[in-house]
Amino acid sequence: MRIAIGADWVGFGMKQGLAEHIRGLGHSVLDLGADSSEPNDYPDYAEKVGLAVAGGQAELGILVCGTGIGMSIAANKVKGIRAALCHNAFTAARARGHNDANVLALGALVVSLPHAFELVGIFLDAGYEAGRHEPRLTKIRQLEGR
């Protein structure tokens, strides 16, 4: 799988570790920045990752900022993106299984790097369950079109 990854300056270190970890899992990484820990703005990276996923350059995306909140809000403004902020294994599995989330948002000030490795693994391995969840996703797509 090709995974688009991006972070602001607060999440830069975690992004670097996650990119290496994802490659170690056998996936390719599309690193869309930031390229340093110099101050920058998270919406820029949320947009880049969101557009890469929505445009088919990557199957899934991962975004990191201080809390993950800003990244998830910004990424969800990109049509076709279902970004989920996850801080534990349960929400990471449900984000993919029930909501067909295509972007995982993480908070570098909230979860440790080893815990982020776990969440990314769960997110990448989980599949969308469809079935009873599909009518809800249809409603989400309809909201996007309004």
C-alpha positions in Angstrom: 0.0 0.0 0.0 1.1 3.6 -0.5 0.6 5.8 2.5 0.6 9.6 2.4 2.0 11.1 5.6 2.2 14.7 6.8 2.8 16.6 9.9 3.2 20.1 11.2 6.3 21.2 13.1 5.1 19.7 16.4 4.4 16.3 14.8 7.6 16.3 12.7 9.6 13.9 14.9 6.7 11.5 15.1 6.1 11.6 11.4 9.7 10.7 10.7 9.5 7.7 13.1 6.1 6.6 11.6 7.4 6.9 8.0 10.3 4.5 8.9 8.0 2.2 10.7 5.5 2.1 7.8 8.3 1.3 5.4 9.4 -1.5 7.7 5.9 -2.9 7.4 6.4 -3.2 3.7 4.4 -0.2 2.5 5.6 2.8 0.5 5.4 6.3 2.0 4.6 9.5 0.2 6.1 12.1 2.6 4.4 15.4 2.1 6.1 17.3 4.8 6.9 19.1 7.0 10.6 18.7 6.4 11.8 20.2 9.7 10.7 21.2 13.1 10.6 24.9 12.1 7.1 26.5 12.9 4.6 26.0 10.2 0.8 25.6 9.8 -1.0 22.2 10.0 -3.7 23.0 7.4 -1.1 23.0 4.7 -0.1 19.4 5.4 -3.7 18.3 6.0 -4.6 19.6 2.5 -1.6 17.9 0.9 -2.3 14.5 2.4 -6.1 14.8 1.8 -5.6 15.7 -1.8 -3.2 12.8 -2.3 -5.6 10.3 -0.8 -8.7 11.7 -2.5 -6.8 11.9 -5.8 -5.6 8.3 -5.7 -1.9 9.0 -5.2 -2.1 7.1 -1.9 -4.6 4.5 -0.5 -4.5 5.9 3.0 -3.1 8.9 4.9 -1.6 9.7 8.3 -1.4 13.2 9.8 0.3 14.3 13.0 0.1 17.6 14.8 0.2 18.4 18.6 -3.2 17.0 19.4 -4.4 15.6 16.1 -7.5 17.8 16.4 -6.5 20.5 13.9 -5.3 18.0 11.4 -8.5 16.0 11.5 -10.7 19.1 11.1 -8.6 20.5 8.2 -8.4 17.1 6.4 -12.1 16.6 6.6 -12.6 19.7 4.5 -11.1 17.9 1.5 -13.9 16.2 -0.5 -13.7 12.4 -0.2 -11.7 12.4 3.0 -12.9 10.8 6.2 -10.2 11.6 8.7 -10.4 10.1 12.2 -8.6 11.3 15.2 -7.6 8.2 17.2 -5.9 7.9 20.6 -6.5 4.2 21.3 -6.7 0.8 19.6 -10.5 0.6 19.8 -11.1 3.9 17.9 -8.4 3.1 15.3 -10.1 -0.2 14.5 -13.6 1.3 14.5 -12.5 4.3 12.3 -11.6 1.9 9.5 -14.2 -0.9 10.2 -17.3 1.2 10.7 -16.5 4.6 9.1 -14.1 3.6 6.2 -11.8 6.3 7.4 -9.0 6.9 4.9 -6.9 9.3 7.0 -5.6 8.7 10.6 -4.9 11.8 12.7 -2.6 11.5 15.7 -1.5 13.8 18.4 2.3 13.8 19.0 1.6 15.4 22.4 -1.1 12.9 23.3 0.3 9.5 22.2 3.9 8.1 22.5 5.7 7.0 19.4 5.4 3.3 20.3 1.7 3.7 20.9 1.4 5.5 17.5 3.1 2.5 15.9 0.4 0.3 17.4 -2.4 2.6 16.2 -1.0 2.9 12.7 -0.7 -0.9 12.5 -4.3 -1.4 13.5 -5.4 1.3 11.1 -3.5 -0.1 8.2 -4.6 -3.7 8.9 -8.3 -3.1 9.5 -10.8 -3.3 6.7 -14.1 -1.6 6.1 -16.9 -3.9 7.2 -19.5 -2.3 4.9 -23.0 -3.9 5.4 -25.0 -2.0 8.0 -22.4 0.9 7.9 -22.9 1.6 4.2 -26.1 3.7 4.5 -24.4 6.0 7.0 -21.4 6.5 4.6 -23.9 7.3 1.8 -25.3 10.0 4.0 -21.8 11.4 4.7 -21.2 11.5 0.9 -24.5 13.3 0.5 -23.5 15.9 3.1 -20.3 16.5 1.2 -22.2 17.2 -2.0 -24.3 19.9 -0.4 
